[in-house]
Amino acid sequence: MMQRRTFLSSGSGLLAAPLLLRAPAARANPATPPGFRVTYFDVSSPQGRVGSRDITAAGDGRFWFCGQRNGTLNLLDPATGAVHPVNLGPGARPHGVVRGPDGAAWVTEGGQNAIARVDPRDHRVQLWRLPERFANANLNTGVFDARGTYWFTGQNGVVGRFDPASERMEVREAPGGRGAYGITLTPQGGIWYVSLAGSHLAEIRDLDLANIRVLQPPTPNQGARRVWSDSQGRLWISEWNSGNVSLHDPRDGSWRAWRLPGERPRAYSVYVDPTDKVWLTDFPANSIVRFDPETESFLAFPSDRAGANVRQMDGVEGAAWGGESGTDRMVRIEYGL
């Protein structure tokens, strides 16, 4: 289905991007294990709460992150602390962001029920709205495959794909109903997503969305929230209800699970770094947690402020990043120092 584009100017009117803001100097956390360095970046706005959350590398040392509360996509320069916000439009509530093959930032924009593209040069915003049949998709997360196709989920029971070259969008109801949440691409080209409400893992097996295979993890009602592939194509899943991080290997169909430290952990985000270490976030512990699959051990990095609520992580070689949605800060954890 061809979708009508909407263009938002970044140069005039109500949708104009605010002026470049210079954030206060980044601050390090001294209570950090040897070999690591934790730095916080204040990305707050004088206009009110930002709701800093999903983040992705811009490819030039800077980072895009979503401002879910104020409807912006923001560009952070860690070298200076400067933040440049881009207004995504009336009622915007961006959730996920990834850098596309074209170098642009691609956003699951739930407030306008659209896929948004933000040009890396002039910050012009383009929107492709979902069909009216899926008017309340509650868009969540997206990922690009090797062909340049953008795949996305909607928590109200939606999965879809968008081809930027043809501007063709296909959307369907997710098997199992509500809950489609995190999505990932394996090195083998597989597209997998998890369902929070459905507590399952699913594989999209056809490019036209016609064949989706649902897998039930061994732990019932675990609340699978996010999923990330490691370098071998194994799938790491953060389980919100159980407090586990689980591992599924598609090569042999096996499953394993490890419970996060603490009395009542709740695993929200999962990210696998280039060294195949697994990073998670635990809301009750107010902490980022690093899991080493080789030693099966956890290392915790508690925030120095209450209610950090890191909902998604990503990173580059040598550094894991997350957005503290509750404090309007971004956090960087450098490793291998």
PENOR-V371069 format. One record per residue. RES is the residue in three letters. PSI is psi as a letter, one per 40 degrees, with the letter a starting at -180 (999 if undefined). D_CENTER is the distance of its C-alpha to the mean C-alpha in whole Angstrom. Layout:
BEGIN
RES,PSI,D_CENTER / RES,PSI,D_CENTER
END
This chain:
BEGIN
MET,h,26 / MET,h,26 / GLN,i,24 / ARG,h,26 / ARG,i,24 / THR,h,24 / PHE,h,24 / LEU,h,24 / SER,i,26 / SER,e,24 / GLY,e,28 / SER,i,30 / GLY,a,30 / LEU,d,28 / LEU,e,24 / ALA,i,25 / ALA,h,23 / PRO,i,24 / LEU,i,26 / LEU,h,24 / LEU,i,24 / ARG,h,25 / ALA,i,23 / PRO,i,25 / ALA,i,25 / ALA,i,23 / ARG,h,24 / ALA,i,24 / ASN,h,24 / PRO,d,27 / ALA,g,27 / THR,h,25 / PRO,i,26 / PRO,i,28 / GLY,e,26 / PHE,i,23 / ARG,h,22 / VAL,h,20 / THR,h,20 / TYR,h,19 / PHE,h,18 / ASP,h,19 / VAL,f,18 / SER,i,20 / SER,i,22 / PRO,d,25 / GLN,e,25 / GLY,a,23 / ARG,h,19 / VAL,d,16 / GLY,f,14 / SER,h,11 / ARG,b,8 / ASP,i,5 / ILE,i,6 / THR,i,8 / ALA,h,11 / ALA,e,14 / GLY,e,16 / ASP,f,19 / GLY,e,18 / ARG,i,16 / PHE,h,13 / TRP,i,11 / PHE,i,9 / CYS,h,9 / GLY,g,12 / GLN,d,12 / ARG,d,16 / ASN,e,17 / GLY,f,16 / THR,i,15 / LEU,h,13 / ASN,i,14 / LEU,h,15 / LEU,h,16 / ASP,h,19 / PRO,d,19 / ALA,d,23 / THR,e,24 / GLY,e,22 / ALA,i,22 / VAL,h,19 / HIS,h,20 / PRO,i,18 / VAL,h,18 / ASN,h,19 / LEU,e,17 / GLY,i,20 / PRO,h,22 / GLY,e,20 / ALA,i,17 / ARG,g,14 / PRO,i,11 / HIS,c,7 / GLY,i,5 / VAL,h,6 / VAL,i,8 / ARG,h,11 / GLY,i,14 / PRO,d,17 / ASP,e,19 / GLY,e,17 / ALA,i,16 / ALA,h,12 / TRP,h,11 / VAL,h,10 / THR,h,10 / GLU,g,12 / GLY,d,13 / GLY,d,16 / GLN,e,18 / ASN,f,17 / ALA,i,16 / ILE,h,14 / ALA,i,15 / ARG,h,16 / VAL,h,16 / ASP,h,19 / PRO,e,19 / ARG,d,22 / ASP,e,24 / HIS,f,20 / ARG,h,22 / VAL,h,19 / GLN,i,20 / LEU,h,19 / TRP,h,20 / ARG,i,20 / LEU,i,20 / PRO,i,23 / GLU,d,25 / ARG,d,25 / PHE,f,22 / ALA,e,22 / ASN,g,20 / ALA,d,17 / ASN,f,14 / LEU,i,12 / ASN,c,8 / THR,i,6 / GLY,i,8 / VAL,i,9 / PHE,i,13 / ASP,a,16 / ALA,e,19 / ARG,e,21 / GLY,e,18 / THR,h,17 / TYR,h,14 / TRP,i,13 / PHE,i,11 / THR,i,11 / GLY,h,13 / GLN,e,14 / ASN,f,17 / GLY,f,18 / VAL,h,17 / VAL,i,16 / GLY,i,16 / ARG,i,17 / PHE,h,18 / ASP,h,20 / PRO,d,20 / ALA,d,24 / SER,e,25 / GLU,f,23 / ARG,h,23 / MET,h,21 / GLU,h,21 / VAL,i,20 / ARG,i,21 / GLU,h,21 / ALA,h,19 / PRO,h,22 / GLY,e,22 / GLY,a,21 / ARG,i,19 / GLY,e,16 / ALA,h,13 / TYR,b,10 / GLY,i,7 / ILE,i,9 / THR,i,10 / LEU,h,13 / THR,i,16 / PRO,d,18 / GLN,e,21 / GLY,e,19 / GLY,i,18 / ILE,h,15 / TRP,i,14 / TYR,i,12 / VAL,i,13 / SER,h,15 / LEU,d,15 / ALA,d,18 / GLY,e,19 / SER,f,19 / HIS,i,18 / LEU,i,17 / ALA,i,18 / GLU,h,18 / ILE,h,19 / ARG,e,22 / ASP,i,23 / LEU,e,22 / ASP,e,24 / LEU,e,22 / ALA,d,25 / ASN,h,25 / ILE,h,22 / ARG,h,23 / VAL,h,22 / LEU,h,22 / GLN,h,23 / PRO,i,22 / PRO,d,25 / THR,h,24 / PRO,i,24 / ASN,f,22 / GLN,e,20 / GLY,f,17 / ALA,h,14 / ARG,d,11 / ARG,i,8 / VAL,i,10 / TRP,h,10 / SER,i,13 / ASP,a,16 / SER,e,18 / GLN,e,21 / GLY,e,19 / ARG,i,18 / LEU,h,16 / TRP,h,14 / ILE,h,13 / SER,h,13 / GLU,h,15 / TRP,d,15 / ASN,d,19 / SER,d,21 / GLY,e,19 / ASN,i,19 / VAL,h,17 / SER,i,18 / LEU,h,19 / HIS,h,20 / ASP,h,22 / PRO,e,22 / ARG,d,25 / ASP,e,28 / GLY,e,26 / SER,i,26 / TRP,i,24 / ARG,i,23 / ALA,i,22 / TRP,h,22 / ARG,h,22 / LEU,i,20 / PRO,i,23 / GLY,i,25 / GLU,d,26 / ARG,g,24 / PRO,i,20 / ARG,h,17 / ALA,h,14 / TYR,c,11 / SER,i,8 / VAL,h,9 / TYR,h,9 / VAL,h,12 / ASP,i,14 / PRO,e,17 / THR,e,19 / ASP,f,18 / LYS,i,17 / VAL,h,15 / TRP,h,13 / LEU,i,12 / THR,i,12 / ASP,h,16 / PHE,d,16 / PRO,d,20 / ALA,e,20 / ASN,f,18 / SER,i,17 / ILE,h,15 / VAL,h,17 / ARG,h,17 / PHE,h,19 / ASP,h,21 / PRO,d,22 / GLU,d,25 / THR,e,27 / GLU,f,25 / SER,i,24 / PHE,i,22 / LEU,h,22 / ALA,i,21 / PHE,g,20 / PRO,i,20 / SER,i,19 / ASP,e,23 / ARG,i,22 / ALA,i,22 / GLY,f,19 / ALA,d,16 / ASN,g,13 / VAL,h,10 / ARG,e,8 / GLN,i,5 / MET,i,6 / ASP,a,7 / GLY,a,11 / VAL,i,14 / GLU,h,17 / GLY,e,19 / ALA,h,16 / ALA,i,13 / TRP,i,11 / GLY,i,9 / GLY,h,10 / GLU,g,13 / SER,d,12 / GLY,e,16 / THR,e,18 / ASP,f,16 / ARG,i,16 / MET,i,13 / VAL,h,14 / ARG,h,15 / ILE,h,17 / GLU,i,19 / TYR,i,21 / GLY,f,24 / LEU,999,26
END
